[in-house]
Amino acid sequence: MSASSSTSPQPRRFNATGPLTGTIRVPGDKSISHRSLMLGALAVGETRVSGLLEGEDVLATAAAMRAMGATINREADGTWSIHGVGVGGLLQPAEPLDMGNSGTSTRLLMGLVASHAITATFVGDASLSKRPMGRVIEPLTMVGAEFDASEGGRLPLTLRGICPAVPITYRLPVASAQVKSAVLLAGLNTAGITTVIEPVPTRDHSERMLKGFGADLTVEEVDGERIITLRGEAELKPQTIVVPGDPSSAAFFVVAALIVPGSDVLIENVGLNPTRAGLFAVLRQMGGSIEEVNPREVGGEPVADLRVRHSALTGIAVDPELAPSMIDEFPVLFVAAALASGTTTTSGLDELRVKESDRLTAMAEALTGAGARVEEREDGLVIHGTGGSPLRGSANSRAKTHLDHRIAMSMAVAGMASEAGVLVDDIRPIATSFPNFIALMESLGA
């Protein structure tokens, strides 16, 4: 039984630690892992993937692609072998597709199914079933797909795809890599040109990987907007992929090393895609020592090893333009800000209210409970740091995670720079994204 499928909460206290030292490698990037499986399942021939993130979210994508006809196997050495069905070759799944907690799987697979003449029902856990899917339903309805969704455009949801689908030009009303990706994936099996206009750039793994698999895709900038065009009825060619380490997973170790005195940590093979690496730029602006060692390119993605040393951090006003490139990293940035000198101000973060939890309120409450000084605003937090002194911690009260893995891991990091430690109410959600998080922290001396 996986940790997150046991029914009773698993609280755990995270205490102050000596210096964190050593070399680690974090799990593979979640975004690239999802897309490797999906695009491998649409290529004709064998795609081989090493370093795949084997968390429950990515395994939900693998199970769904199997249910629609792809052959996907994990070999003894941890390499994954995918034999695809070809673009247009997806089969009607016999059962509902269980997405677990994975919003990425759900939204991207809705795009894939939309331009196939098949019907699929998407179901998920209690947390995923609260998340709105309307932002994906809108453009996919324009291509001709039909939806029966639960109230508010939520799961459970049944999608009737259509082939031939209609190629569309779609301007993103919100900055969302998932909506962009869903439209592009629908366009793969649609004759003609599908165009997505992005007023604000978001993570571009889909564009990089679609090109890598041989799709006819172009990206141009016009008047400050990104215009992405995809020629449909693509033929994807199988690839050999080495998945870089997930910058969102590396983020927790980077912040822990910065705020725990005496720390010196090397994190190997971290993906540094500029649409994802905003946190590292912000931490450097705050005075963090984060050095890129052995920079290189793997599968169209920039990668390096990161050497991180304890640093005296100073609060800053975080540029809201950076938000899309670090949207998942704000919870752990708030922890760094709580230990900095002076005030850190964040804004433009409305999106954080509709993640796995309302991450603004959840982090404001959890950090306040641990002794930080936090003001919550409609679109961000203002945090007055301790100047490097440890947080008070919480002797008895529990930091509520709201079943959100990033809240749980961020508060674990906060506990390492506190006097009384931080009691996290439930560590089960960590398994969904980062099963060996605690073991890796312990290997560094936490």
C-alpha positions as a LaTeX table, in Angstrom:
\begin{tabular}{lrrr}
\hline
Residue & $x$ (\AA) & $y$ (\AA) & $z$ (\AA) \\
\hline
Met1 & 0.00 & 0.00 & 0.00 \\
Ser2 & 1.39 & 3.43 & $-0.90$ \\
Ala3 & 1.86 & 5.96 & 1.87 \\
Ser4 & $-0.84$ & 8.22 & 0.54 \\
Ser5 & $-3.45$ & 5.49 & 0.28 \\
Ser6 & $-3.39$ & 4.58 & 3.99 \\
Thr7 & $-6.37$ & 6.25 & 5.62 \\
Ser8 & $-5.10$ & 7.80 & 8.85 \\
Pro9 & $-2.89$ & 10.91 & 8.94 \\
Gln10 & 0.84 & 10.43 & 9.59 \\
Pro11 & 2.08 & 13.42 & 11.60 \\
Arg12 & 5.83 & 13.99 & 11.91 \\
Arg13 & 7.98 & 16.56 & 13.69 \\
Phe14 & 10.88 & 18.13 & 11.79 \\
Asn15 & 13.54 & 19.53 & 14.10 \\
Ala16 & 16.55 & 21.82 & 13.90 \\
Thr17 & 19.54 & 20.09 & 12.43 \\
Gly18 & 23.29 & 20.50 & 12.16 \\
Pro19 & 24.75 & 21.63 & 8.84 \\
Leu20 & 23.41 & 19.86 & 5.75 \\
Thr21 & 26.33 & 18.45 & 3.73 \\
Gly22 & 26.81 & 15.98 & 0.90 \\
Thr23 & 25.77 & 15.24 & $-2.67$ \\
Ile24 & 22.27 & 14.18 & $-3.74$ \\
Arg25 & 20.26 & 13.64 & $-6.90$ \\
Val26 & 16.56 & 14.55 & $-6.85$ \\
Pro27 & 13.89 & 12.61 & $-8.74$ \\
Gly28 & 13.22 & 13.27 & $-12.41$ \\
Asp29 & 11.25 & 16.30 & $-13.52$ \\
Lys30 & 7.53 & 15.68 & $-13.20$ \\
Ser31 & 6.52 & 17.79 & $-16.22$ \\
Ile32 & 9.04 & 16.05 & $-18.50$ \\
Ser33 & 8.14 & 12.61 & $-17.08$ \\
His34 & 4.42 & 13.07 & $-17.88$ \\
Arg35 & 5.16 & 14.28 & $-21.40$ \\
Ser36 & 7.73 & 11.51 & $-22.10$ \\
Leu37 & 5.02 & 8.91 & $-21.46$ \\
Met38 & 2.33 & 10.71 & $-23.46$ \\
Leu39 & 4.45 & 11.51 & $-26.50$ \\
Gly40 & 6.18 & 8.11 & $-26.38$ \\
Ala41 & 2.71 & 6.54 & $-26.45$ \\
Leu42 & 1.88 & 8.53 & $-29.62$ \\
Ala43 & 5.15 & 7.75 & $-31.45$ \\
Val44 & 5.46 & 4.65 & $-33.64$ \\
Gly45 & 8.28 & 2.44 & $-32.32$ \\
Glu46 & 10.07 & 2.20 & $-28.97$ \\
Thr47 & 10.80 & 5.23 & $-26.80$ \\
Arg48 & 13.18 & 4.62 & $-23.88$ \\
Val49 & 13.14 & 6.83 & $-20.79$ \\
Ser50 & 15.60 & 6.82 & $-17.89$ \\
Gly51 & 15.29 & 8.91 & $-14.74$ \\
Leu52 & 11.47 & 8.94 & $-14.93$ \\
Leu53 & 9.82 & 10.27 & $-11.77$ \\
Glu54 & 8.01 & 7.26 & $-10.33$ \\
Gly55 & 5.58 & 9.20 & $-8.12$ \\
Glu56 & 1.86 & 8.42 & $-8.12$ \\
Asp57 & 0.98 & 11.34 & $-10.44$ \\
Val58 & 3.26 & 10.11 & $-13.24$ \\
Leu59 & 2.17 & 6.49 & $-12.72$ \\
Ala60 & $-1.43$ & 7.69 & $-13.26$ \\
Thr61 & $-0.37$ & 8.99 & $-16.68$ \\
Ala62 & 1.35 & 5.67 & $-17.49$ \\
Ala63 & $-1.77$ & 3.72 & $-16.50$ \\
Ala64 & $-3.99$ & 5.95 & $-18.65$ \\
Met65 & $-1.76$ & 5.58 & $-21.74$ \\
Arg66 & $-1.77$ & 1.80 & $-21.24$ \\
Ala67 & $-5.58$ & 1.87 & $-20.99$ \\
Met68 & $-5.65$ & 3.63 & $-24.39$ \\
Gly69 & $-3.44$ & 1.07 & $-26.14$ \\
Ala70 & 0.23 & 1.88 & $-25.53$ \\
Thr71 & 2.59 & $-0.81$ & $-24.20$ \\
Ile72 & 4.56 & 0.62 & $-21.27$ \\
Asn73 & 6.97 & $-1.44$ & $-19.17$ \\
Arg74 & 9.50 & $-0.66$ & $-16.46$ \\
Glu75 & 12.67 & $-2.70$ & $-16.84$ \\
Ala76 & 14.77 & $-4.08$ & $-14.00$ \\
Asp77 & 17.38 & $-1.29$ & $-14.28$ \\
Gly78 & 14.67 & 1.41 & $-13.91$ \\
Thr79 & 14.52 & 2.28 & $-17.63$ \\
Trp80 & 11.01 & 2.59 & $-19.06$ \\
Ser81 & 10.16 & 1.17 & $-22.49$ \\
Ile82 & 7.16 & 2.64 & $-24.38$ \\
His83 & 5.76 & 1.19 & $-27.60$ \\
Gly84 & 3.38 & 3.78 & $-29.03$ \\
Val85 & 0.18 & 3.52 & $-31.06$ \\
Gly86 & 0.86 & 6.47 & $-33.40$ \\
Val87 & $-0.91$ & 9.83 & $-33.48$ \\
Gly88 & $-4.61$ & 9.10 & $-33.99$ \\
Gly89 & $-4.24$ & 5.55 & $-32.73$ \\
Leu90 & $-5.54$ & 5.90 & $-29.16$ \\
Leu91 & $-8.13$ & 3.28 & $-28.23$ \\
Gln92 & $-11.32$ & 3.66 & $-26.23$ \\
Pro93 & $-10.45$ & 2.93 & $-22.56$ \\
Ala94 & $-12.60$ & 0.16 & $-21.02$ \\
Glu95 & $-12.74$ & 1.76 & $-17.57$ \\
Pro96 & $-12.71$ & 5.32 & $-16.18$ \\
Leu97 & $-9.20$ & 6.84 & $-16.15$ \\
Asp98 & $-8.18$ & 7.34 & $-12.51$ \\
Met99 & $-6.03$ & 10.48 & $-12.30$ \\
Gly100 & $-5.42$ & 10.24 & $-8.53$ \\
Asn101 & $-4.21$ & 13.71 & $-7.45$ \\
Ser102 & $-2.68$ & 14.72 & $-10.79$ \\
Gly103 & $-4.04$ & 17.89 & $-12.37$ \\
Thr104 & $-1.33$ & 17.71 & $-15.06$ \\
Ser105 & $-2.34$ & 14.21 & $-16.15$ \\
Thr106 & $-6.01$ & 15.20 & $-16.28$ \\
Arg107 & $-5.68$ & 18.41 & $-18.28$ \\
Leu108 & $-3.09$ & 17.13 & $-20.77$ \\
Leu109 & $-4.90$ & 13.83 & $-21.38$ \\
Met110 & $-8.16$ & 15.71 & $-21.96$ \\
Gly111 & $-6.32$ & 17.47 & $-24.79$ \\
Leu112 & $-5.05$ & 14.19 & $-26.25$ \\
Val113 & $-8.46$ & 12.50 & $-26.12$ \\
Ala114 & $-10.33$ & 15.54 & $-27.54$ \\
Ser115 & $-9.16$ & 14.93 & $-31.13$ \\
His116 & $-9.71$ & 11.15 & $-31.11$ \\
Ala117 & $-13.12$ & 9.57 & $-31.80$ \\
Ile118 & $-13.22$ & 7.96 & $-28.35$ \\
Thr119 & $-15.04$ & 8.60 & $-25.07$ \\
Ala120 & $-13.18$ & 8.68 & $-21.76$ \\
Thr121 & $-14.31$ & 9.31 & $-18.20$ \\
Phe122 & $-11.82$ & 11.02 & $-15.86$ \\
Val123 & $-12.01$ & 10.46 & $-12.10$ \\
Gly124 & $-9.70$ & 11.56 & $-9.28$ \\
Asp125 & $-9.23$ & 11.77 & $-5.54$ \\
Ala126 & $-11.12$ & 14.20 & $-3.28$ \\
Ser127 & $-8.55$ & 16.98 & $-3.75$ \\
Leu128 & $-8.40$ & 16.71 & $-7.56$ \\
Ser129 & $-12.20$ & 16.52 & $-7.75$ \\
Lys130 & $-12.39$ & 20.03 & $-6.26$ \\
Arg131 & $-10.14$ & 21.55 & $-8.95$ \\
Pro132 & $-11.74$ & 23.44 & $-11.86$ \\
Met133 & $-11.31$ & 22.01 & $-15.35$ \\
Gly134 & $-13.32$ & 24.74 & $-17.13$ \\
Arg135 & $-10.20$ & 26.48 & $-18.40$ \\
Val136 & $-9.39$ & 23.34 & $-20.46$ \\
Ile137 & $-13.00$ & 22.50 & $-21.32$ \\
Glu138 & $-13.46$ & 25.89 & $-23.06$ \\
Pro139 & $-10.82$ & 25.52 & $-25.82$ \\
Leu140 & $-11.43$ & 21.76 & $-26.23$ \\
Thr141 & $-15.13$ & 22.47 & $-26.82$ \\
Met142 & $-14.01$ & 24.82 & $-29.63$ \\
Val143 & $-12.16$ & 21.92 & $-31.33$ \\
Gly144 & $-15.41$ & 19.93 & $-31.23$ \\
Ala145 & $-15.14$ & 17.74 & $-28.13$ \\
Glu146 & $-18.18$ & 17.36 & $-25.85$ \\
Phe147 & $-18.16$ & 17.23 & $-22.05$ \\
Asp148 & $-20.39$ & 16.00 & $-19.26$ \\
Ala149 & $-18.72$ & 17.43 & $-16.17$ \\
Ser150 & $-19.70$ & 17.60 & $-12.51$ \\
Glu151 & $-20.91$ & 20.92 & $-11.12$ \\
Gly152 & $-18.45$ & 23.75 & $-11.70$ \\
Gly153 & $-16.62$ & 21.88 & $-14.49$ \\
Arg154 & $-15.09$ & 19.40 & $-12.06$ \\
Leu155 & $-14.37$ & 15.63 & $-11.98$ \\
Pro156 & $-15.86$ & 13.09 & $-12.47$ \\
Leu157 & $-16.04$ & 14.21 & $-16.10$ \\
Thr158 & $-16.81$ & 12.39 & $-19.35$ \\
Leu159 & $-15.22$ & 13.62 & $-22.60$ \\
Arg160 & $-16.44$ & 12.60 & $-26.05$ \\
Gly161 & $-13.64$ & 13.30 & $-28.49$ \\
Ile162 & $-14.11$ & 14.05 & $-32.17$ \\
Cys163 & $-12.15$ & 13.16 & $-35.31$ \\
Pro164 & $-11.69$ & 15.11 & $-37.45$ \\
Ala165 & $-11.38$ & 17.91 & $-34.90$ \\
Val166 & $-11.31$ & 21.61 & $-35.79$ \\
Pro167 & $-7.93$ & 23.43 & $-35.69$ \\
Ile168 & $-8.25$ & 26.54 & $-33.53$ \\
Thr169 & $-6.38$ & 29.72 & $-32.72$ \\
Tyr170 & $-6.61$ & 30.22 & $-28.95$ \\
Arg171 & $-5.39$ & 33.13 & $-26.86$ \\
Leu172 & $-4.75$ & 31.97 & $-23.29$ \\
Pro173 & $-6.95$ & 33.98 & $-20.87$ \\
Val174 & $-4.76$ & 32.86 & $-17.94$ \\
Ala175 & $-1.07$ & 31.95 & $-17.84$ \\
Ser176 & $-1.32$ & 28.15 & $-17.81$ \\
Ala177 & 1.14 & 25.68 & $-19.29$ \\
Gln178 & $-1.47$ & 22.95 & $-18.82$ \\
Val179 & $-4.11$ & 24.71 & $-20.94$ \\
Lys180 & $-1.51$ & 25.54 & $-23.62$ \\
Ser181 & $-0.34$ & 21.91 & $-23.63$ \\
Ala182 & $-3.89$ & 20.53 & $-23.82$ \\
Val183 & $-4.63$ & 22.64 & $-26.93$ \\
Leu184 & $-1.33$ & 21.66 & $-28.60$ \\
Leu185 & $-1.85$ & 17.96 & $-27.83$ \\
Ala186 & $-5.36$ & 18.16 & $-29.32$ \\
Gly187 & $-3.76$ & 19.75 & $-32.39$ \\
Leu188 & $-1.45$ & 16.77 & $-32.96$ \\
Asn189 & $-4.30$ & 14.72 & $-34.45$ \\
Thr190 & $-6.08$ & 17.67 & $-36.11$ \\
Ala191 & $-5.59$ & 18.50 & $-39.81$ \\
Gly192 & $-4.39$ & 22.06 & $-40.33$ \\
Ile193 & $-2.68$ & 24.59 & $-38.07$ \\
Thr194 & $-3.38$ & 24.88 & $-34.35$ \\
Thr195 & $-2.18$ & 28.16 & $-32.82$ \\
Val196 & $-1.80$ & 29.14 & $-29.16$ \\
Ile197 & $-1.13$ & 32.78 & $-28.25$ \\
Glu198 & 0.52 & 33.31 & $-24.87$ \\
Pro199 & 0.38 & 36.88 & $-23.51$ \\
Val200 & 2.55 & 35.72 & $-20.57$ \\
Pro201 & 5.16 & 32.99 & $-21.19$ \\
Thr202 & 4.72 & 29.76 & $-19.19$ \\
Arg203 & 6.87 & 26.64 & $-18.89$ \\
Asp204 & 7.70 & 25.38 & $-22.36$ \\
His205 & 8.39 & 21.66 & $-21.88$ \\
Ser206 & 5.58 & 20.73 & $-24.28$ \\
Glu207 & 7.02 & 22.84 & $-27.09$ \\
Arg208 & 10.58 & 21.57 & $-26.55$ \\
Met209 & 9.50 & 17.93 & $-26.35$ \\
Leu210 & 7.02 & 18.05 & $-29.24$ \\
Lys211 & 9.85 & 19.41 & $-31.41$ \\
Gly212 & 12.19 & 16.74 & $-30.04$ \\
Phe213 & 9.70 & 14.02 & $-31.07$ \\
Gly214 & 9.54 & 15.49 & $-34.58$ \\
Ala215 & 6.36 & 17.59 & $-34.57$ \\
Asp216 & 6.23 & 20.56 & $-36.96$ \\
Leu217 & 6.06 & 23.31 & $-34.32$ \\
Thr218 & 7.25 & 26.91 & $-34.38$ \\
Val219 & 7.45 & 29.56 & $-31.65$ \\
Glu220 & 7.76 & 33.26 & $-32.44$ \\
Glu221 & 7.51 & 36.45 & $-30.43$ \\
Val222 & 5.24 & 39.19 & $-31.76$ \\
Asp223 & 4.63 & 42.37 & $-29.74$ \\
Gly224 & 5.80 & 40.67 & $-26.55$ \\
Glu225 & 3.48 & 37.66 & $-26.97$ \\
Arg226 & 4.53 & 34.09 & $-27.76$ \\
Ile227 & 2.76 & 32.59 & $-30.76$ \\
Ile228 & 3.03 & 28.81 & $-30.96$ \\
Thr229 & 1.90 & 27.06 & $-34.14$ \\
Leu230 & 1.59 & 23.31 & $-34.66$ \\
Arg231 & 0.91 & 21.58 & $-37.97$ \\
Gly232 & $-1.46$ & 18.72 & $-37.24$ \\
Glu233 & $-1.58$ & 15.07 & $-38.25$ \\
Ala234 & 1.96 & 14.85 & $-36.94$ \\
Glu235 & 4.14 & 11.77 & $-37.13$ \\
Leu236 & 6.09 & 11.49 & $-33.91$ \\
Lys237 & 9.39 & 9.59 & $-33.88$ \\
Pro238 & 10.46 & 7.53 & $-30.86$ \\
Gln239 & 13.15 & 9.04 & $-28.63$ \\
Thr240 & 15.68 & 8.09 & $-25.98$ \\
Ile241 & 15.13 & 10.46 & $-23.05$ \\
Val242 & 17.18 & 11.11 & $-19.92$ \\
Val243 & 14.84 & 13.03 & $-17.59$ \\
Pro244 & 16.65 & 15.86 & $-15.75$ \\
Gly245 & 16.14 & 16.32 & $-12.00$ \\
Asp246 & 13.01 & 18.28 & $-11.10$ \\
Pro247 & 13.80 & 21.91 & $-10.17$ \\
Ser248 & 10.63 & 21.97 & $-8.05$ \\
Ser249 & 11.99 & 19.04 & $-6.01$ \\
Ala250 & 15.50 & 20.53 & $-5.85$ \\
Ala251 & 13.94 & 23.75 & $-4.47$ \\
Phe252 & 13.39 & 22.27 & $-0.99$ \\
Phe253 & 17.05 & 21.23 & $-0.65$ \\
Val254 & 18.29 & 24.55 & $-2.04$ \\
Val255 & 16.29 & 26.52 & 0.54 \\
Ala256 & 17.21 & 24.13 & 3.37 \\
Ala257 & 20.94 & 24.52 & 2.58 \\
Leu258 & 20.60 & 28.33 & 2.39 \\
Ile259 & 18.87 & 28.67 & 5.79 \\
Val260 & 20.63 & 25.97 & 7.89 \\
Pro261 & 23.96 & 27.39 & 9.17 \\
Gly262 & 27.14 & 25.71 & 7.92 \\
Ser263 & 25.44 & 23.84 & 5.06 \\
Asp264 & 27.19 & 23.00 & 1.77 \\
Val265 & 25.20 & 20.76 & $-0.59$ \\
Leu266 & 25.68 & 19.62 & $-4.20$ \\
Ile267 & 22.47 & 18.71 & $-6.07$ \\
Glu268 & 23.29 & 16.85 & $-9.30$ \\
Asn269 & 21.50 & 16.91 & $-12.68$ \\
Val270 & 18.97 & 19.70 & $-12.03$ \\
Gly271 & 16.84 & 20.88 & $-14.96$ \\
Leu272 & 17.28 & 24.65 & $-15.39$ \\
Asn273 & 14.69 & 25.40 & $-18.06$ \\
Pro274 & 14.32 & 29.20 & $-17.83$ \\
Thr275 & 10.53 & 28.89 & $-17.68$ \\
Arg276 & 10.93 & 26.86 & $-14.46$ \\
Ala277 & 14.03 & 28.20 & $-12.70$ \\
Gly278 & 12.69 & 31.52 & $-11.42$ \\
Leu279 & 13.15 & 30.51 & $-7.77$ \\
Phe280 & 16.93 & 30.20 & $-8.13$ \\
Ala281 & 17.12 & 33.71 & $-9.65$ \\
Val282 & 15.04 & 35.14 & $-6.79$ \\
Leu283 & 17.12 & 33.39 & $-4.11$ \\
Arg284 & 20.28 & 34.76 & $-5.72$ \\
Gln285 & 18.74 & 38.27 & $-5.63$ \\
Met286 & 18.21 & 37.70 & $-1.89$ \\
Gly287 & 21.92 & 36.87 & $-1.50$ \\
Gly288 & 21.80 & 33.10 & $-1.80$ \\
Ser289 & 24.99 & 31.30 & $-2.88$ \\
Ile290 & 23.80 & 28.96 & $-5.70$ \\
Glu291 & 26.54 & 28.01 & $-8.15$ \\
Glu292 & 25.95 & 26.17 & $-11.45$ \\
Val293 & 28.56 & 23.43 & $-11.94$ \\
Asn294 & 29.02 & 21.53 & $-15.23$ \\
Pro295 & 26.21 & 23.21 & $-17.24$ \\
Arg296 & 25.04 & 21.10 & $-20.21$ \\
Glu297 & 22.05 & 20.37 & $-22.46$ \\
Val298 & 20.05 & 17.12 & $-22.34$ \\
Gly299 & 17.19 & 16.46 & $-24.78$ \\
Gly300 & 16.71 & 20.15 & $-25.55$ \\
Glu301 & 16.65 & 21.03 & $-21.84$ \\
Pro302 & 19.42 & 22.96 & $-19.97$ \\
Val303 & 20.85 & 21.04 & $-16.99$ \\
Ala304 & 23.56 & 21.68 & $-14.34$ \\
Asp305 & 24.69 & 20.56 & $-10.89$ \\
Leu306 & 23.89 & 23.13 & $-8.18$ \\
Arg307 & 26.27 & 23.84 & $-5.29$ \\
Val308 & 24.39 & 25.63 & $-2.50$ \\
Arg309 & 25.92 & 27.11 & 0.65 \\
His310 & 24.38 & 28.67 & 3.75 \\
Ser311 & 23.84 & 32.38 & 3.08 \\
Ala312 & 22.58 & 35.51 & 4.84 \\
Leu313 & 19.40 & 36.29 & 2.91 \\
Thr314 & 17.82 & 39.75 & 2.51 \\
Gly315 & 14.12 & 40.36 & 1.80 \\
Ile316 & 13.12 & 41.72 & $-1.61$ \\
Ala317 & 9.98 & 42.63 & $-3.56$ \\
Val318 & 9.58 & 39.62 & $-5.87$ \\
Asp319 & 8.84 & 40.64 & $-9.47$ \\
Pro320 & 5.31 & 39.34 & $-10.28$ \\
Glu321 & 6.52 & 38.70 & $-13.87$ \\
Leu322 & 8.59 & 35.81 & $-12.45$ \\
Ala323 & 5.53 & 34.11 & $-10.94$ \\
Pro324 & 4.81 & 31.69 & $-13.83$ \\
Ser325 & 8.43 & 30.44 & $-13.78$ \\
Met326 & 8.23 & 29.51 & $-10.07$ \\
Ile327 & 4.53 & 29.12 & $-9.32$ \\
Asp328 & 5.03 & 25.81 & $-7.46$ \\
Glu329 & 8.06 & 27.11 & $-5.53$ \\
Phe330 & 6.39 & 29.99 & $-3.68$ \\
Pro331 & 5.58 & 27.91 & $-0.55$ \\
Val332 & 9.27 & 27.14 & 0.02 \\
Leu333 & 10.29 & 30.69 & $-0.98$ \\
Phe334 & 8.01 & 31.91 & 1.82 \\
Val335 & 10.10 & 29.78 & 4.21 \\
Ala336 & 13.34 & 31.38 & 2.96 \\
Ala337 & 11.74 & 34.82 & 3.33 \\
Ala338 & 10.77 & 34.04 & 6.93 \\
Leu339 & 14.49 & 33.57 & 7.77 \\
Ala340 & 15.77 & 36.58 & 5.77 \\
Ser341 & 16.62 & 40.08 & 7.01 \\
Gly342 & 13.93 & 42.64 & 6.25 \\
Thr343 & 10.68 & 42.26 & 4.36 \\
Thr344 & 9.82 & 40.11 & 1.34 \\
Thr345 & 6.74 & 41.11 & $-0.68$ \\
Thr346 & 5.02 & 38.85 & $-3.22$ \\
Ser347 & 2.13 & 39.74 & $-5.52$ \\
Gly348 & 0.31 & 38.46 & $-8.59$ \\
Leu349 & $-0.19$ & 35.03 & $-7.01$ \\
Asp350 & $-3.97$ & 34.56 & $-7.36$ \\
Glu351 & $-3.21$ & 31.21 & $-9.07$ \\
Leu352 & $-1.93$ & 29.83 & $-5.74$ \\
Arg353 & $-5.45$ & 29.91 & $-4.34$ \\
Val354 & $-6.59$ & 27.14 & $-6.73$ \\
Lys355 & $-3.68$ & 24.70 & $-6.40$ \\
Glu356 & $-3.91$ & 21.45 & $-4.39$ \\
Ser357 & $-4.90$ & 23.80 & $-1.55$ \\
Asp358 & $-5.19$ & 27.58 & $-1.16$ \\
Arg359 & $-1.42$ & 27.86 & $-0.79$ \\
Leu360 & $-1.44$ & 31.52 & 0.29 \\
Thr361 & $-3.73$ & 31.00 & 3.28 \\
Ala362 & $-2.22$ & 27.59 & 4.10 \\
Met363 & 1.37 & 28.91 & 4.19 \\
Ala364 & 0.38 & 32.12 & 6.02 \\
Glu365 & $-1.27$ & 30.05 & 8.77 \\
Ala366 & 1.47 & 27.41 & 8.97 \\
Leu367 & 4.34 & 29.94 & 9.09 \\
Thr368 & 2.52 & 32.16 & 11.61 \\
Gly369 & 2.02 & 29.05 & 13.77 \\
Ala370 & 5.79 & 28.46 & 13.62 \\
Gly371 & 6.54 & 32.02 & 14.77 \\
Ala372 & 6.98 & 33.89 & 11.47 \\
Arg373 & 5.49 & 37.38 & 10.91 \\
Val374 & 3.25 & 37.13 & 7.86 \\
Glu375 & 0.59 & 39.42 & 6.34 \\
Glu376 & $-1.79$ & 37.79 & 3.86 \\
Arg377 & $-3.02$ & 39.90 & 0.94 \\
Glu378 & $-5.46$ & 39.01 & $-1.81$ \\
Asp379 & $-2.72$ & 38.11 & $-4.32$ \\
Gly380 & 0.36 & 37.39 & $-2.20$ \\
Leu381 & 2.10 & 37.38 & 1.19 \\
Val382 & 4.24 & 39.99 & 2.91 \\
Ile383 & 6.80 & 38.30 & 5.19 \\
His384 & 8.93 & 40.06 & 7.80 \\
Gly385 & 12.02 & 37.89 & 8.29 \\
Thr386 & 13.88 & 36.93 & 11.47 \\
Gly387 & 17.23 & 38.20 & 10.16 \\
Gly388 & 18.65 & 34.68 & 10.17 \\
Ser389 & 17.59 & 33.74 & 13.71 \\
Pro390 & 15.74 & 30.42 & 13.90 \\
Leu391 & 11.95 & 30.47 & 13.87 \\
Arg392 & 10.26 & 29.79 & 17.20 \\
Gly393 & 8.73 & 26.57 & 15.86 \\
Ser394 & 5.61 & 24.98 & 17.29 \\
Ala395 & 5.76 & 22.90 & 20.45 \\
Asn396 & 2.22 & 21.54 & 20.28 \\
Ser397 & 0.25 & 23.01 & 17.39 \\
Arg398 & 0.34 & 21.20 & 14.05 \\
Ala399 & 1.13 & 22.82 & 10.71 \\
Lys400 & $-1.90$ & 21.96 & 8.57 \\
Thr401 & $-0.90$ & 20.67 & 5.12 \\
His402 & $-4.46$ & 20.42 & 3.68 \\
Leu403 & $-3.21$ & 17.24 & 1.95 \\
Asp404 & $-0.88$ & 19.42 & $-0.17$ \\
His405 & 2.57 & 17.91 & $-0.74$ \\
Arg406 & 4.33 & 21.27 & $-1.23$ \\
Ile407 & 2.96 & 22.67 & 2.03 \\
Ala408 & 4.13 & 19.51 & 3.83 \\
Met409 & 7.68 & 19.68 & 2.42 \\
Ser410 & 7.98 & 23.46 & 2.87 \\
Met411 & 7.04 & 23.23 & 6.55 \\
Ala412 & 9.46 & 20.31 & 6.98 \\
Val413 & 12.21 & 22.67 & 5.76 \\
Ala414 & 10.97 & 25.40 & 8.13 \\
Gly415 & 11.29 & 22.94 & 11.02 \\
Met416 & 15.00 & 22.48 & 10.25 \\
Ala417 & 15.57 & 26.19 & 10.99 \\
Ser418 & 13.44 & 26.42 & 14.15 \\
Glu419 & 13.95 & 26.16 & 17.91 \\
Ala420 & 11.08 & 23.83 & 18.84 \\
Gly421 & 10.72 & 22.06 & 15.49 \\
Val422 & 7.58 & 22.01 & 13.35 \\
Leu423 & 4.95 & 19.28 & 13.66 \\
Val424 & 3.54 & 18.60 & 10.18 \\
Asp425 & 0.01 & 17.19 & 10.50 \\
Asp426 & 0.33 & 14.59 & 7.72 \\
Ile427 & 3.32 & 13.52 & 5.61 \\
Arg428 & 1.34 & 11.13 & 3.37 \\
Pro429 & 0.90 & 13.69 & 0.55 \\
Ile430 & 4.69 & 13.81 & 0.05 \\
Ala431 & 4.52 & 10.35 & $-1.56$ \\
Thr432 & 2.47 & 11.71 & $-4.47$ \\
Ser433 & 5.32 & 13.84 & $-5.76$ \\
Phe434 & 8.51 & 12.92 & $-3.90$ \\
Pro435 & 8.54 & 9.49 & $-2.22$ \\
Asn436 & 12.19 & 9.65 & $-1.03$ \\
Phe437 & 12.18 & 13.28 & 0.19 \\
Ile438 & 12.74 & 12.42 & 3.86 \\
Ala439 & 15.43 & 9.81 & 3.13 \\
Leu440 & 17.37 & 12.31 & 0.98 \\
Met441 & 17.15 & 14.99 & 3.70 \\
Glu442 & 18.41 & 12.47 & 6.26 \\
Ser443 & 21.33 & 11.55 & 3.97 \\
Leu444 & 22.47 & 15.19 & 4.19 \\
Gly445 & 22.35 & 15.07 & 8.00 \\
Ala446 & 18.82 & 16.35 & 8.70 \\
\hline
\end{tabular}
